[in-house]
Amino acid sequence: MGDLLLMMIERVGLIVILGFLLLHIKQFRWLLHKQNGYKVSFILIGIFSSFTIVSNYTGIEISGNTIMNNNWLQGVSSSSTIANTRIMGIEISGLLGGPLVGVGVGFIAGIHRFALGGTTALSCAISSILAGVVTGYIGYLYQKRNRVVTPKFSAMLSIYMVSLEMLMILFITDNGWSIIKTIAIPMIIVNSFGSFILLSMIQSILRQEEHAKAIQTHKVLLIADKTLPYFRQGLTEESCTQVAQIIYHFTGTDAVSLTDREKILAHVGLGSDHHLPSHSLITELSKEVLKVGNIMKAKSRGEINCKHEDCLLQAAIVIPLTSRGKTIGTLKLYFKDSNSLSPVEEELAEGLAKIFSTQLELGEAELQSKLLQDAEIKALQAQINPHFLFNAINTVSALCRTNVEKARKLLLQLSVYFRCNLQGARQLLIPLEQELNHVHAYLSLEQARFPNKYEVKTHIQDELHTILLPPFVLQLLVENALCHAFSKKQPICLVEIHVYAKQNGVHFKVKDNGRGIEPGKLEQLGKAIVSSKKGTGTALYNINERLMGLFGDGTTLHIASQLEGGTEVSFTIPTERKEGRTIENISS
């Protein structure tokens, strides 16, 4: 028994080494994170099945009391059995991949074991399939409850699965008891020990990756927070110098440079003596990035194409900065050692470029908004509340430490929110679907700040998603409700959005179950600016003015409210606009 145990430990070491090598492949780690869709499941079945097949081929053949130490089994004689680590691979696949992966791997492992032959071929095949079913279901339960399987639990489960295999051998195989006495204890010890080691290793590497992503996301958000005031000023030498110093400080690169389409605007770090702002033209590499609009890397001084003989910079990554779909400049991160340019730096640079491009668009939109003659329209169309942005960034930053995936999704919603602000600032009318995306993005960010506080329901006729309406109208009405309608102690904060066709127009209604509005102020809302502790009513007044300006006096806000009975704000956009121009876009 001792010899068999040592030989099996050698076999499990091989599986652990293979697992360690596989975990260092980025695509495999991505599959473990993804874990949805049939394509991913089938790939995982193929990978984990190869583990079990290797376990079968490297199993130790036992005939009676004789142990045959073959390095690679081609088959098993009818009077022999094998001891192997097959159950370990099936168990890990089920716990990580769920029922489909577990059953698939168990079935393939069982069929392959049956094909090798031997006295225990049938019992091992059946136990393999059962192990896949059981561990897959357990993995599903853990995923459903959002819990993580611990290595200790995996080891205990492995003991039960091997014991199940021993029971199959006892009841199905002739001389089952004598076989069990030989292989049971070594197989239980080695499979449980191997499951513990392999799952510990998998979870450790995945946690390290999540931790690195959290740090990277937090760093990007921190830089974005610091650079926002400067990028809102546009690409100027003053703003870019401040931005470059912030990036240089937080990224640890050897130099940072920012350019427009013609010249260097700022350079901080190594090479500052000859990469001079305003006096140095952009390099050929930067010109190529501006031309194609894609990220490009340089891993030699020749590729950087710096003309200065004593330049210490040997590698660079150049990222395009865009605004409204056009490349207006570049961000360059320099390194004095080409080995320092790793995928981590590339991902960081790419994330910064996207954030910076959004900030530049914000700055450009803000600059354009100042040129608008109507100050009220400007405030409504181009306002971007800095407090809302900073609150959102702080929320996402906090989530980076607890829920990286949720932080990533909120970043996307933040991007949608600002993109809708930018697009709305340039358009008179937008489709209802676009306005609803704006509302959804805003709600996602607010609900992340105040979990389980707000409930928003939409009741919209399907054919109306393409109807045109002024931008920000629904978003501001919903925002107004969330900010002013509810008391801090109200348990259920409900907002409903209704959109439906009504005779010769489309009727819009936003209602809440909040504390209501005092009768004295209700008559003035939407008609004038009303001062109060909670606000001025500017949003409602501006919305009303815009609706009447676009569609006439018949399209005014109707506000109905009762104290402690909620508020309802509604308006109707006519199908035919003034001068006979239609807003209806349903048929197109």
BANUBA-240040 format. One record per residue (C-alpha): residue number from 0; x, y, z; chain. Coordinates in steps of 0.5 Angstrom, whole numbers, plus 500, padded with zeros to 3 digits. Layout:
BEGIN
ATOM_NUM_X_Y_Z_A
...
REM end
This chain:
BEGIN
ATOM_0_500_500_500_A
ATOM_1_506_505_502_A
ATOM_2_509_504_495_A
ATOM_3_502_505_491_A
ATOM_4_501_511_495_A
ATOM_5_508_514_493_A
ATOM_6_507_512_486_A
ATOM_7_500_516_486_A
ATOM_8_503_522_489_A
ATOM_9_508_522_483_A
ATOM_10_502_522_478_A
ATOM_11_498_527_482_A
ATOM_12_504_532_482_A
ATOM_13_504_531_474_A
ATOM_14_497_534_474_A
ATOM_15_498_539_479_A
ATOM_16_504_542_474_A
ATOM_17_499_541_468_A
ATOM_18_494_545_472_A
ATOM_19_499_550_474_A
ATOM_20_502_551_467_A
ATOM_21_495_552_464_A
ATOM_22_493_557_469_A
ATOM_23_498_562_467_A
ATOM_24_495_562_460_A
ATOM_25_491_568_460_A
ATOM_26_485_565_455_A
ATOM_27_484_559_460_A
ATOM_28_483_564_466_A
ATOM_29_478_568_462_A
ATOM_30_474_562_461_A
ATOM_31_474_561_468_A
ATOM_32_472_568_470_A
ATOM_33_466_568_464_A
ATOM_34_463_561_465_A
ATOM_35_457_562_461_A
ATOM_36_455_560_454_A
ATOM_37_455_553_451_A
ATOM_38_461_555_447_A
ATOM_39_465_556_454_A
ATOM_40_462_550_457_A
ATOM_41_465_546_451_A
ATOM_42_472_549_451_A
ATOM_43_472_547_459_A
ATOM_44_469_540_458_A
ATOM_45_475_539_453_A
ATOM_46_480_542_457_A
ATOM_47_478_538_464_A
ATOM_48_477_532_460_A
ATOM_49_484_532_458_A
ATOM_50_486_532_465_A
ATOM_51_482_526_466_A
ATOM_52_485_522_460_A
ATOM_53_492_524_462_A
ATOM_54_490_521_469_A
ATOM_55_487_514_466_A
ATOM_56_493_513_462_A
ATOM_57_498_515_467_A
ATOM_58_494_510_472_A
ATOM_59_498_505_476_A
ATOM_60_496_498_474_A
ATOM_61_495_493_479_A
ATOM_62_494_485_478_A
ATOM_63_492_481_484_A
ATOM_64_498_483_489_A
ATOM_65_502_486_484_A
ATOM_66_504_493_482_A
ATOM_67_506_494_475_A
ATOM_68_509_501_474_A
ATOM_69_508_503_467_A
ATOM_70_509_510_465_A
ATOM_71_503_510_460_A
ATOM_72_498_505_460_A
ATOM_73_496_503_453_A
ATOM_74_490_498_456_A
ATOM_75_489_494_462_A
ATOM_76_488_486_462_A
ATOM_77_482_483_464_A
ATOM_78_484_481_470_A
ATOM_79_487_488_473_A
ATOM_80_485_494_475_A
ATOM_81_488_501_476_A
ATOM_82_489_506_481_A
ATOM_83_489_514_478_A
ATOM_84_487_521_480_A
ATOM_85_481_521_475_A
ATOM_86_476_523_480_A
ATOM_87_480_529_482_A
ATOM_88_479_532_475_A
ATOM_89_472_531_474_A
ATOM_90_471_534_481_A
ATOM_91_474_540_480_A
ATOM_92_471_541_473_A
ATOM_93_464_540_476_A
ATOM_94_465_545_482_A
ATOM_95_468_550_477_A
ATOM_96_464_549_471_A
ATOM_97_457_547_474_A
ATOM_98_453_541_471_A
ATOM_99_454_542_464_A
ATOM_100_461_542_465_A
ATOM_101_461_536_470_A
ATOM_102_457_532_467_A
ATOM_103_461_532_460_A
ATOM_104_467_531_463_A
ATOM_105_465_525_468_A
ATOM_106_462_522_461_A
ATOM_107_468_523_457_A
ATOM_108_472_520_463_A
ATOM_109_468_514_464_A
ATOM_110_468_512_457_A
ATOM_111_475_513_456_A
ATOM_112_476_509_463_A
ATOM_113_471_504_460_A
ATOM_114_475_503_454_A
ATOM_115_482_502_457_A
ATOM_116_478_495_460_A
ATOM_117_480_491_466_A
ATOM_118_476_488_472_A
ATOM_119_473_495_474_A
ATOM_120_472_498_468_A
ATOM_121_464_499_468_A
ATOM_122_464_501_476_A
ATOM_123_469_506_474_A
ATOM_124_465_509_468_A
ATOM_125_459_509_472_A
ATOM_126_462_512_478_A
ATOM_127_466_518_474_A
ATOM_128_459_520_471_A
ATOM_129_456_520_478_A
ATOM_130_461_524_480_A
ATOM_131_460_529_475_A
ATOM_132_453_530_476_A
ATOM_133_454_531_484_A
ATOM_134_460_535_483_A
ATOM_135_456_539_478_A
ATOM_136_450_540_482_A
ATOM_137_454_542_488_A
ATOM_138_458_547_484_A
ATOM_139_451_550_481_A
ATOM_140_448_551_488_A
ATOM_141_455_555_490_A
ATOM_142_454_559_484_A
ATOM_143_447_561_485_A
ATOM_144_448_563_492_A
ATOM_145_454_567_490_A
ATOM_146_459_563_494_A
ATOM_147_466_560_493_A
ATOM_148_468_553_494_A
ATOM_149_473_552_499_A
ATOM_150_479_547_498_A
ATOM_151_478_544_505_A
ATOM_152_471_542_502_A
ATOM_153_473_540_496_A
ATOM_154_478_535_499_A
ATOM_155_472_532_503_A
ATOM_156_468_532_497_A
ATOM_157_473_528_494_A
ATOM_158_473_523_499_A
ATOM_159_466_522_498_A
ATOM_160_467_521_491_A
ATOM_161_472_516_491_A
ATOM_162_468_512_497_A
ATOM_163_463_512_492_A
ATOM_164_467_509_487_A
ATOM_165_469_504_492_A
ATOM_166_462_502_493_A
ATOM_167_461_501_485_A
ATOM_168_467_497_485_A
ATOM_169_464_493_491_A
ATOM_170_457_491_488_A
ATOM_171_459_491_481_A
ATOM_172_466_487_481_A
ATOM_173_468_480_482_A
ATOM_174_473_480_488_A
ATOM_175_471_487_489_A
ATOM_176_473_487_497_A
ATOM_177_480_485_495_A
ATOM_178_481_491_490_A
ATOM_179_478_496_495_A
ATOM_180_483_493_500_A
ATOM_181_489_495_496_A
ATOM_182_487_501_492_A
ATOM_183_482_505_497_A
ATOM_184_486_508_502_A
ATOM_185_492_511_497_A
ATOM_186_486_513_492_A
ATOM_187_482_517_498_A
ATOM_188_489_520_500_A
ATOM_189_492_522_494_A
ATOM_190_485_525_490_A
ATOM_191_483_529_496_A
ATOM_192_490_532_497_A
ATOM_193_491_533_490_A
ATOM_194_484_537_490_A
ATOM_195_486_541_495_A
ATOM_196_492_543_492_A
ATOM_197_489_544_485_A
ATOM_198_483_548_487_A
ATOM_199_488_552_492_A
ATOM_200_492_554_487_A
ATOM_201_487_556_482_A
ATOM_202_483_560_487_A
ATOM_203_490_564_489_A
ATOM_204_492_565_482_A
ATOM_205_485_568_480_A
ATOM_206_485_572_486_A
ATOM_207_491_575_485_A
ATOM_208_489_577_478_A
ATOM_209_482_580_481_A
ATOM_210_487_584_486_A
ATOM_211_491_587_480_A
ATOM_212_485_589_476_A
ATOM_213_482_592_482_A
ATOM_214_489_596_483_A
ATOM_215_489_598_476_A
ATOM_216_482_600_476_A
ATOM_217_483_604_482_A
ATOM_218_489_607_479_A
ATOM_219_485_609_473_A
ATOM_220_480_612_477_A
ATOM_221_484_616_481_A
ATOM_222_488_619_475_A
ATOM_223_481_621_472_A
ATOM_224_479_624_478_A
ATOM_225_485_628_479_A
ATOM_226_486_630_471_A
ATOM_227_478_632_470_A
ATOM_228_479_639_472_A
ATOM_229_485_640_467_A
ATOM_230_482_636_461_A
ATOM_231_476_640_461_A
ATOM_232_480_646_459_A
ATOM_233_482_642_453_A
ATOM_234_489_640_450_A
ATOM_235_493_646_452_A
ATOM_236_500_647_454_A
ATOM_237_498_649_461_A
ATOM_238_493_643_462_A
ATOM_239_497_638_459_A
ATOM_240_503_640_463_A
ATOM_241_499_638_469_A
ATOM_242_496_632_467_A
ATOM_243_503_629_465_A
ATOM_244_505_631_472_A
ATOM_245_499_627_475_A
ATOM_246_500_621_470_A
ATOM_247_508_621_471_A
ATOM_248_507_621_479_A
ATOM_249_501_615_479_A
ATOM_250_504_610_474_A
ATOM_251_511_610_475_A
ATOM_252_513_611_468_A
ATOM_253_520_614_466_A
ATOM_254_517_619_462_A
ATOM_255_510_622_460_A
ATOM_256_508_626_453_A
ATOM_257_502_629_451_A
ATOM_258_501_632_444_A
ATOM_259_496_635_439_A
ATOM_260_496_633_432_A
ATOM_261_502_637_430_A
ATOM_262_507_638_436_A
ATOM_263_509_636_443_A
ATOM_264_504_640_449_A
ATOM_265_507_637_455_A
ATOM_266_513_632_457_A
ATOM_267_515_630_464_A
ATOM_268_521_625_466_A
ATOM_269_527_623_462_A
ATOM_270_528_626_456_A
ATOM_271_525_633_458_A
ATOM_272_532_637_456_A
ATOM_273_530_635_448_A
ATOM_274_523_633_448_A
ATOM_275_521_641_449_A
ATOM_276_513_643_449_A
ATOM_277_512_647_443_A
ATOM_278_519_647_440_A
ATOM_279_519_639_438_A
ATOM_280_514_636_433_A
ATOM_281_511_630_434_A
ATOM_282_515_624_431_A
ATOM_283_513_619_426_A
ATOM_284_510_614_430_A
ATOM_285_505_619_433_A
ATOM_286_503_621_426_A
ATOM_287_502_614_424_A
ATOM_288_497_613_431_A
ATOM_289_494_620_429_A
ATOM_290_493_617_422_A
ATOM_291_490_610_424_A
ATOM_292_487_612_430_A
ATOM_293_490_605_434_A
ATOM_294_494_604_440_A
ATOM_295_502_603_437_A
ATOM_296_508_600_441_A
ATOM_297_515_602_440_A
ATOM_298_520_597_443_A
ATOM_299_527_600_441_A
ATOM_300_530_607_440_A
ATOM_301_529_607_432_A
ATOM_302_522_605_433_A
ATOM_303_521_611_437_A
ATOM_304_525_615_432_A
ATOM_305_528_621_437_A
ATOM_306_533_625_433_A
ATOM_307_537_626_440_A
ATOM_308_543_622_440_A
ATOM_309_543_621_448_A
ATOM_310_536_620_449_A
ATOM_311_535_614_454_A
ATOM_312_528_612_452_A
ATOM_313_528_605_449_A
ATOM_314_520_604_449_A
ATOM_315_514_607_448_A
ATOM_316_506_606_448_A
ATOM_317_502_611_444_A
ATOM_318_495_612_445_A
ATOM_319_490_616_441_A
ATOM_320_486_621_444_A
ATOM_321_479_622_441_A
ATOM_322_473_627_441_A
ATOM_323_467_626_437_A
ATOM_324_470_621_433_A
ATOM_325_476_624_431_A
ATOM_326_483_623_433_A
ATOM_327_486_630_436_A
ATOM_328_492_628_440_A
ATOM_329_496_623_443_A
ATOM_330_498_620_450_A
ATOM_331_505_617_450_A
ATOM_332_508_613_456_A
ATOM_333_516_612_455_A
ATOM_334_520_607_458_A
ATOM_335_528_607_458_A
ATOM_336_527_599_458_A
ATOM_337_523_595_453_A
ATOM_338_522_590_458_A
ATOM_339_518_595_462_A
ATOM_340_513_595_457_A
ATOM_341_508_589_459_A
ATOM_342_501_588_458_A
ATOM_343_499_591_465_A
ATOM_344_502_598_462_A
ATOM_345_498_597_456_A
ATOM_346_492_596_459_A
ATOM_347_493_602_464_A
ATOM_348_494_606_458_A
ATOM_349_488_604_454_A
ATOM_350_484_605_460_A
ATOM_351_487_612_461_A
ATOM_352_486_614_454_A
ATOM_353_478_612_454_A
ATOM_354_477_616_460_A
ATOM_355_481_622_457_A
ATOM_356_478_622_451_A
ATOM_357_471_622_455_A
ATOM_358_474_628_459_A
ATOM_359_476_632_453_A
ATOM_360_469_631_450_A
ATOM_361_466_634_456_A
ATOM_362_471_640_456_A
ATOM_363_469_641_449_A
ATOM_364_462_640_450_A
ATOM_365_462_645_456_A
ATOM_366_466_650_451_A
ATOM_367_461_650_446_A
ATOM_368_455_650_451_A
ATOM_369_458_657_453_A
ATOM_370_457_660_446_A
ATOM_371_450_658_446_A
ATOM_372_445_665_447_A
ATOM_373_440_662_451_A
ATOM_374_443_661_458_A
ATOM_375_437_656_460_A
ATOM_376_438_652_454_A
ATOM_377_445_651_456_A
ATOM_378_444_649_463_A
ATOM_379_439_644_461_A
ATOM_380_443_641_455_A
ATOM_381_450_641_457_A
ATOM_382_450_641_465_A
ATOM_383_454_636_467_A
ATOM_384_454_636_475_A
ATOM_385_461_635_478_A
ATOM_386_458_632_484_A
ATOM_387_455_627_481_A
ATOM_388_461_625_477_A
ATOM_389_465_625_483_A
ATOM_390_460_621_487_A
ATOM_391_460_616_482_A
ATOM_392_467_615_481_A
ATOM_393_468_614_489_A
ATOM_394_462_609_488_A
ATOM_395_466_605_483_A
ATOM_396_473_606_486_A
ATOM_397_470_603_493_A
ATOM_398_467_597_489_A
ATOM_399_474_596_486_A
ATOM_400_476_593_492_A
ATOM_401_469_588_493_A
ATOM_402_466_587_487_A
ATOM_403_471_588_481_A
ATOM_404_466_586_476_A
ATOM_405_460_591_478_A
ATOM_406_465_596_478_A
ATOM_407_467_595_471_A
ATOM_408_459_595_469_A
ATOM_409_458_601_473_A
ATOM_410_464_604_469_A
ATOM_411_461_603_462_A
ATOM_412_454_606_465_A
ATOM_413_458_612_467_A
ATOM_414_461_612_460_A
ATOM_415_454_612_457_A
ATOM_416_451_617_462_A
ATOM_417_456_622_459_A
ATOM_418_456_620_452_A
ATOM_419_448_621_452_A
ATOM_420_450_628_456_A
ATOM_421_455_630_450_A
ATOM_422_450_627_444_A
ATOM_423_444_631_448_A
ATOM_424_448_638_448_A
ATOM_425_448_637_440_A
ATOM_426_441_635_438_A
ATOM_427_435_638_438_A
ATOM_428_431_631_438_A
ATOM_429_433_624_440_A
ATOM_430_430_618_440_A
ATOM_431_426_615_446_A
ATOM_432_430_609_446_A
ATOM_433_437_614_447_A
ATOM_434_433_618_452_A
ATOM_435_432_611_456_A
ATOM_436_439_609_456_A
ATOM_437_441_616_459_A
ATOM_438_435_614_464_A
ATOM_439_438_607_465_A
ATOM_440_445_609_466_A
ATOM_441_443_615_471_A
ATOM_442_439_610_475_A
ATOM_443_445_605_475_A
ATOM_444_449_609_478_A
ATOM_445_444_612_483_A
ATOM_446_442_605_485_A
ATOM_447_450_603_486_A
ATOM_448_450_609_491_A
ATOM_449_444_607_495_A
ATOM_450_443_600_494_A
ATOM_451_435_597_494_A
ATOM_452_433_604_496_A
ATOM_453_429_606_489_A
ATOM_454_425_602_485_A
ATOM_455_424_604_477_A
ATOM_456_418_601_473_A
ATOM_457_417_603_466_A
ATOM_458_411_602_462_A
ATOM_459_412_604_454_A
ATOM_460_409_601_448_A
ATOM_461_414_597_444_A
ATOM_462_412_601_437_A
ATOM_463_414_608_441_A
ATOM_464_422_607_442_A
ATOM_465_423_611_436_A
ATOM_466_419_617_437_A
ATOM_467_423_623_438_A
ATOM_468_423_628_444_A
ATOM_469_428_633_447_A
ATOM_470_434_630_450_A
ATOM_471_434_630_458_A
ATOM_472_427_631_459_A
ATOM_473_425_624_462_A
ATOM_474_432_624_465_A
ATOM_475_431_630_469_A
ATOM_476_424_628_471_A
ATOM_477_427_622_474_A
ATOM_478_433_625_477_A
ATOM_479_428_631_480_A
ATOM_480_424_625_483_A
ATOM_481_430_621_486_A
ATOM_482_433_628_489_A
ATOM_483_426_631_492_A
ATOM_484_420_626_492_A
ATOM_485_422_622_498_A
ATOM_486_424_623_505_A
ATOM_487_430_619_508_A
ATOM_488_426_614_512_A
ATOM_489_421_612_506_A
ATOM_490_421_605_506_A
ATOM_491_419_604_498_A
ATOM_492_421_609_493_A
ATOM_493_418_608_487_A
ATOM_494_418_612_480_A
ATOM_495_414_610_474_A
ATOM_496_415_612_467_A
ATOM_497_409_611_462_A
ATOM_498_409_613_455_A
ATOM_499_403_611_450_A
ATOM_500_400_614_444_A
ATOM_501_394_618_445_A
ATOM_502_390_621_439_A
ATOM_503_394_625_435_A
ATOM_504_400_625_440_A
ATOM_505_405_621_445_A
ATOM_506_403_622_452_A
ATOM_507_409_622_457_A
ATOM_508_408_621_465_A
ATOM_509_413_620_471_A
ATOM_510_410_619_477_A
ATOM_511_412_617_484_A
ATOM_512_410_615_491_A
ATOM_513_413_621_495_A
ATOM_514_411_626_500_A
ATOM_515_408_630_495_A
ATOM_516_408_638_494_A
ATOM_517_405_643_498_A
ATOM_518_399_646_494_A
ATOM_519_402_653_495_A
ATOM_520_408_651_491_A
ATOM_521_405_647_486_A
ATOM_522_402_652_482_A
ATOM_523_408_656_481_A
ATOM_524_412_649_479_A
ATOM_525_414_649_471_A
ATOM_526_412_656_471_A
ATOM_527_417_660_475_A
ATOM_528_423_659_479_A
ATOM_529_421_657_486_A
ATOM_530_426_658_492_A
ATOM_531_426_653_497_A
ATOM_532_431_649_502_A
ATOM_533_431_643_497_A
ATOM_534_432_647_490_A
ATOM_535_429_652_486_A
ATOM_536_425_648_481_A
ATOM_537_430_650_475_A
ATOM_538_429_644_472_A
ATOM_539_422_643_471_A
ATOM_540_422_651_469_A
ATOM_541_427_649_463_A
ATOM_542_423_643_461_A
ATOM_543_417_647_460_A
ATOM_544_420_652_457_A
ATOM_545_423_648_452_A
ATOM_546_417_644_450_A
ATOM_547_413_650_449_A
ATOM_548_419_653_445_A
ATOM_549_419_647_440_A
ATOM_550_412_644_440_A
ATOM_551_407_650_442_A
ATOM_552_403_652_448_A
ATOM_553_399_646_448_A
ATOM_554_405_642_450_A
ATOM_555_406_644_457_A
ATOM_556_408_640_464_A
ATOM_557_402_638_468_A
ATOM_558_404_637_475_A
ATOM_559_399_634_480_A
ATOM_560_401_632_487_A
ATOM_561_398_631_494_A
ATOM_562_401_631_500_A
ATOM_563_404_624_502_A
ATOM_564_400_622_496_A
ATOM_565_406_622_491_A
ATOM_566_407_627_485_A
ATOM_567_405_626_477_A
ATOM_568_409_630_472_A
ATOM_569_406_629_465_A
ATOM_570_406_632_458_A
ATOM_571_404_630_451_A
ATOM_572_408_631_445_A
ATOM_573_404_632_438_A
ATOM_574_405_628_433_A
ATOM_575_405_634_428_A
ATOM_576_410_639_430_A
ATOM_577_409_646_428_A
ATOM_578_410_648_421_A
ATOM_579_407_641_419_A
ATOM_580_414_637_421_A
ATOM_581_412_631_424_A
ATOM_582_416_628_430_A
ATOM_583_414_621_429_A
ATOM_584_419_616_427_A
ATOM_585_415_610_428_A
ATOM_586_415_607_421_A
ATOM_587_422_608_419_A
REM end
